Amino acid sequence: MSKVFGLDSLKGKVKIKKEAKKLPVGDLEKFISVLNEVLSEKKEKIKLETEKKRIKDIAKIKSLLDESGLTPEDLKGAKRSKKATAVKKKTAKPVPAKYRLVDNGVEYLWSGRGRTPKKFQEYFDGGNSRESCEIASSN
């Protein structure tokens, strides 16, 4: 292929384009057609090899299942190891609101944890204290 372009190597898009521009349109079209054909053949070969490997892997797994006396159903019900369970992210429990603001008839609640919400920050920046919007505890 490097003979077609007169290059030692087909590395470098700029070199390839430069050499391709030297070819007549008919030759370029023929070359592209051949390349597309080669590409299709390679993709098909890869697809077949992948399928062969898949079939081989399935046979290997079936053999291992037969040797161990397990069935595919046994694998479906397999429990996770403690390590795998420990990685599972815990969901946070909702925290009751500690602060309450009413602005234009809209109620805003905040637990007091994390970043201060914009409405509360605006309220505090206006000279108001946190205590002024604190929800009275029922204890």
N, C-alpha and C positions, 0 to 999 in steps of 0.2 A: 504494500500500500504506500510505503514511503517513496517508492519509485514514481508513483503517479504524481505526487507533489514535488518530487525531487528533494525530499528532506531526509535527513538521517533519522529523525524522530518526529512523531506527530504530537509532540508536547508543545503547547503554546497555540492558543486560538489565533493570535495575530499572524503567526507564520502560516498557519493553515489557510486563513482567509486570503493572505497575500498570494499564495500559490494557486488557490482556487480561482482567483480573479483572472489568472493568466489563461485558464482553460476556456475553450469555446462553450457556449450554452448547451449544445447537444451533448458534448462530453460530460459536462457537469450533471445534466439530467440523467444520463446513463449511469454515471458514478453514484449519484444519489439513489437511483433505483437499485443498484447492486448493493449499496450499503444498507438500504431498508430491508432487502431480502436477507442479507446476512444477519441483521439485527433480529428479524423475525425468527430465523432459524435458531439463533442463540437463545432467544427468550423461550422458544418451544423446548429446546434441549434442557434449559434450566428448570422449566416446569416439569418435564418428565423426570429429571433427576430428583427434584423435590418430592414428587409423588412416590418414586421408588423408595426414597429414604423414609417417607411417612409410612409406607406399607411395611418396610423392614422394622421400623420402630414399633409399630402396632404389634407385629409378630413377636418382637422381643418382649414387649410388655405382657402380651398374652402368655408367653412362656413363663415369665416371672410370676404371673398370677397363678398359673397352673402349679408351679413348683411350690408356691407358698400356701396354696389351698384357698386363696382369697378369690372373691368375685368382684366385678366392677361395682356392684351394689354395696359391698363392704367399704369401698373407697368413698362412696357418696356420704356414708354416715360417719366417716372418720372424724374424730374430734381434733381440734387444734391443740398443739402443744402449749404448755404454759407460756413459753417464750412468745409464741405467735399471738396468744391471747393478750399478753402484757403490752404488746405493741399497739393493740387496738386503742384508738383514741376514745377517751371518756367524754361523754357529753356533759356540759356544765349545767348545773341545776340553776333555775331562775332565782335571782336574788330579789327580795321585795324592794320596792321603791323607798328611798329615804327622803327624796326631795320632790316637790310638786310645784309647778308653775302653771298659771292660766293666762294665756295671751290671746286676746280677741276671741274668746270663747273656746279656744283649743287648749286642752290639758296636756302638759308635758311632764313625764315622770322620769326620774333618774335614780339609780341605786347608790350613786356616790362613788362608784368604782369606775376605773378606766378614765379615759379622756373626757373632759367636761363637754357636754353637748353645746352646740352653738347658742341655742336660746338661753341656756343657763349662764354661759360665759358672757353673753351680752347683758344679761340681768346683773351679774356680779360686776362687770365693768362699769355699769351705771351707778355704782356706789352702794349697791345692796349687798347684804351679807348672806352667807349660806343659811344661817339660822332662820332668816326671815322666810325661807321657802321650805324649811324642814317640815316633814310630816310628823305630827305628834305621835309618839309610840303609844300603843294601847296597854303597855305594862304598867 
